[in-house]
Amino acid sequence: MAMHEPWHRPMTARDSTERHRTATPLELFFDLCFVVAVGRVAGELHHSLSAGHVTAAVLSFLAVFFATWWAWMAFTWFASAYDTDDVPYRVTVLVTITGALVLAAGVHRAFEEHDFSLCVLGYTIIRLALISLWLRVAHSHPEGRVTAHRFAGGLTLVQALWIGWLALPTPWQMPLFPVIALLDVALPVWAERAHPTPWHPHHIAERYGLFTIIVLGESVLAATTATRTAVDAHRTGPELLGVAAGGLLTVFAMWWLYFAKPAERFLVSTRAGFLWGYGHYLVFGAAAAVGAGIAVNLDFVTHHSSLAHPAAAAAVTVPVAVYVLALWLLHLRPHHVGRGHALLFPTAALLVLAATATPAPVLLTGVTLAALVAAGTALAR
């Protein structure tokens, strides 16, 4: 912000048809800080799976990743509609980042002790910052006032439920988690019925693409760290090289598949935006879990994992299959491509799952995704 610009601007709606709307440096910094929480969640998933705590690891991962993803998503869509880039807005975003870092600090406790108090504290800080932004909208944007009041009131109520959730006995928490989470994700659907927020399709598509890149980068980092640990311990061998090569090939193909089709072309309505945005819980979650799964398989081939072969293999093949199917539903079917092209993705997902029973599941997963990229590219020509 130039020094001569005002420190405060009315929080009115942005132009949803604005040309050359791109992610701001603050949004890029926001993503970078949020991916710290993603990295912590993926790291704890890796260690819990390798220790053999499969059910607890998966449930904790789904819960903590939900909080990270939903907090990121709520701000991203708000910023697309109402980013003023003034001093109060910037300070509020930095407070949101602080909440994300507090959430990240509580990830270990959530996995190891089933203690979500620090995660909920971070989530509360994030929600209080978002509530303050919606109250600014209610003050400055008459057309969106009802929607803003719905968001502010709904966020307050749902966050009170999350705080109350902490007081429940531990055996009750996980069964009731989906109930409150469903209320949380239903809030925007109800609030937007009053007056849709003016989000920008190209801006939203770019924001999601950038976050996908960062999450995939976190997977590369996790796999690289695990490989380095094995090499430093002088445990190199064909199996280790196969996992490392297959993991890298898998992540490369995941990036290629995500950006094969432009998303902004079919973000043409609020309903389409909801389906596409919510569906990315599977995309982001699977992308983060793949890095943990690669690290688990490196532990397995170096005899540092308590898992049997099928469970270790599934740590990679299941999230990759979920990722492929999610992309098929979100990025391919909306383009109304031919049946032959569309069936490639479900077929590839099945082949990836079948690789679970093979001696080299990670390498075969990478080869399958590379073949999917090659076949899709050839058909596109």
N, C-alpha and C positions, 0 to 999 in steps of 0.2 A: 504494500500500500504506500503510495507516495505521501510525503509529509504534508502536502497541501490539501489532501483529501480529508473530508469530515471523518471524525472518529466513530460516528454513529449514523446509520442509515435506517429508514423505516423498513421493516421486514415485509415487503410486498412480494407478490409472486413474480418469479422469473418467467421470461418468454420461452415457452416450450418449443418454439420453432426457431430459436436463436441459432444463427449460423456459427460454425466453428466453435461450438461449446465443448470444451475439453476439461479434463481433470485438473484441479488447481494444485499448486505445491503443498498447500495445507492438507488436501485430500490424500496426496501421495504419502505425506508424513503420517497421516492418520492410519493409512493402510499398513505402513511399515511397523508402526507401534502395535497395531492389532494383531499382526502376524506373530508377534512375540507370544501372545496367548495361544495362538494356533500351534506354534512350535512346542510350547510347554505341554499342551494336550496330547499332541502326537508323540512326544518323548515319553510321557507317562504311559500312554497306550503301549508303546514298544516294551517298556520295562515290565509292565504288569502282564502282558501276554507272554513274554519270555519266562516269567516266573511261574506261569501256569494258571494265573487267575483270570481265566478267559471271560466268564460271565460278568464278574465284577468290573473287569477292564472295559468290556463293551458297553455296559450300562453307564459307567462313569464317563466314558468318552462321549456317548450320545448326549448325556445331560450337560456336561461342561461345554462341549462344542456347540450345542444349541444356544447357550447363553452368548457365546462369542459371536456366532453367526448372526443371531437375531439382533444383537446390539449393533453390529456393523451394518446390517441391512437397514435398520430403522433410521440410522443417521444418514446413510447414503441416499435413500429416497427423499428424506427431508431436505438434504443439501441440494439435490437436483432441482427442487421446487423453490427453495427460499434462501439460498446462499447469498448473504449480503457482503461477506468478507470485511465487515467492520470490526472494530476492536472488541465489543462485547461478544460478537459471534466467534471470533478467534479464541477468546478466553474460554468460552463455553466448550469449544471443540477440544482445547487442551485439557479441560476438566474431564471431558469424556475419555480422552486418551489415558488420563490418570486412573480413571475407573477401570479401564481395560487392563492396565498394568497391575492393579490390585487384584483383579480377577485372575490374571496369570499367576500371581504370587500364591493364590489359593489352590491351584490345580493339584499340586502334590498332595495336599491334605485331603482333597476330594477323592483321589485315587487310593491313597494308602490308609486313610482313617475314616473314610466316608463322612468327612466333615466339610460341608459346603458353606460354612459361615463366611469365610473370606471371599469366596466366589460371589455370594449374594451381596456382600458389602460392595464389591466392585461393580456389580450389576446395578445396585441401587444408586451409586454415584453417577453411572452412565444415564440411568433413567431420569434422575433429578435434573441433569443437564438438558436432556431432551424435553422434559416438561417445561423448563424455562423457555426453551426456543418456541414451543407451541404457544405459550402464553404471549410471547412477542408477536407471533403471527396473529393471534386473536386481537391484539391491540392495534396492529397496523394494517391488516388486510380484511376489510369488511366482508368481501365475498367468501372468504375462507374461515370466517369467525366460528361458525357452528362446527365445522370440521375440526378446527384447532381446539375448541373447547371439548369436543368428544375425545380427541387424542389426549389432551392434558388430564381430563378426568379419568379416562380409561386406564392410562398409564399409572396414575396414582393408585387406583383400585387394585390393578393386577400386581403392582409392586408390593402393596400391602399383603397380598396373598402369598407372594414369594417369601416375604419376611416371616409371615406366620407359618409357612411350610417348614422353616428351620426348627420351629418348636415342636414339630411332630416327632413321635417315636421313629427311630431309624427304619424299622420294618414297614412303616406306612409311607415313607418319603417317596421311594421309587414308584409304587403303584399310583400315587397321586400326582407325580411329576407330569405325566402326559396330560392330565386334566387342566392343570394351570397353564402348561405350555400351549394347549389348544386355545384357551382363552386369550393368551398373549398374541398368538398369530391371527386370531379372529378379529382382534381390535381394529386393525387398519381396514378390513373389509367393511365393518360396521361404520367406522368413522368416515370413510370415503363416500358413502352413500349420500351424505349431506351435500358435499361439493368436492369433486375429485381434485386432488392436488396437481399442479401443472408441472409434472416431472418431464424431463427431456430425454427422449428415446436414445439418441446417440450418446448422450452423456452417461446414461444408465448402463448401456451396453459396454462402453469403454471402462467404466468403474468396475463392473463385474469381470471384464477381461483382465484388467490389471491385477485384481485381487487373485484371480485364478493363477496368473503367472507367479505371484509371490508365494502362494500356497504350494505350487509345484516346485518352486525353488527351495522351499523348506523341506520338501520330500527329498530333493537332490542332496541337500545338506545332511539330512539324517542318514541317508544311505552312504554318503561319503565318509561321515564320521565313523559309522560302524565298520566300513571297509578299512579305514586307516587304523582303527583299533586292532582289527584282525591282523593286518600286515605288521604292525608294531610288535604283535605277539608272535610273529613268525609262523602264522597259520595259513599261509597262502597255499593254494592248490586249485585243481580244476573246478571243484564245486564252488569255491569262493569266487573264482573268476567268472563262473557262469551266473551266479547270483548278481554280482556287480554289473556285468554286461547286460544281463536281462533287465535289471532294475533301471539302468540308464536308458535303455531302449524303450522301456515302458513309459517312463516319464516324458521322453522326447515325443513319443507317439501321442500321449495324452494331450500335450500342448498342441500338436498339429491338428488333432481331431477337434479340439475346442474352437480353434480359429478357422476351421475349414469353411464355415458359413457365417455371414454377418447377421448378428442378432437383431440389430436395430430395425431391420426391415419388417419384422412381424411384431414389434412392440407398438401396436397401433391402437390399443385400448387399455383401460384400467384392468379389465378382466385378464387380457393377455399378459399384462405386466405382473399381476398377482401370480398367475400360474408359473410364469417364467422365473420370477424372483424367488418364490417359495421353493420351486424345484431345485434351486441351487444349493439348498441344504444338503442334498445328495451329492451334488457335484463337488462342492467345497469339502464336505466331510469325507467323501471317498478319496479325494486328492490328498488330504492330510493323512488319512489312514494308510495309503499306499506307501508313504515314506516309512511309517512305523512297521508295516508289514515286510518291507525289504530288509529293514534292520533286524527284525525277528528271524528272517531266513538266514541272514548272515550269522546271527547267534547260533542258529540250528546247525549249520554246516561246520561251525567251529566248536561245537559241543558246549555252548554256553546257554542253552535253552532247555527248559523243562518240558516243552511241548513235544508231542509226537509229530511225525512227518505230516499227516493230513491237516492237523491244526495249524502248524507253521505255514504250510503251503496256502491254506485258506486265508491266512492273514494278508496275503497279497491278492490272490485270485478273486476273493469275494468283493473287496472294495473296487478292484479294476472292473469287474463285471457290472457293479452298480454304476460306476462312472460312465461306462459305455452305454448302458441302457438309459441313463439319465440324459446323456447328450442326444441319443436317438429321439427321445421324447421332446426335448426342449429345442434342439437346434436343427434337427433333420426333418421330422414330420411336419413342422409348421411351414417348411418350404415346399411341401407337396411334391417331393421328388419321386421318381419312378419306384415301383415295387422292388425291382431287383436291387437298386441302390439301398433302399430302406432296410431290406432283409439282411444286408451285410452286418449291421450292428447287432441285432439279436443273435445271429449265428456266431459272430465273434465272441459275444458274451458267453454263450454256451461252451465254445471251445476253450475259453479262458477258465471257466469253472471245471471243465474236464481235465485241465492241466493239473488240478489239485492232486490227482491220483498218480501223477507221473514223477519220475525221479528228479526232474529239473523243472519245477513249476514256474519259477521266476523267469528263466530263460525262454521257456515256451510261451509264457504270457507276453513277453516283449516281442517275440517273433510273430505271434498272432496279431498284436496291435500294429506292428509294422506292415504286415500283410493287409490289414484293414485300411491303413493309410494308402498303401499302393493301389489297392482295388478301388477305393473311393476316388483317388486322383485320376486313375485311368477312366473311370466312368464319367467323371466331371468333364473330361476332355471331349 
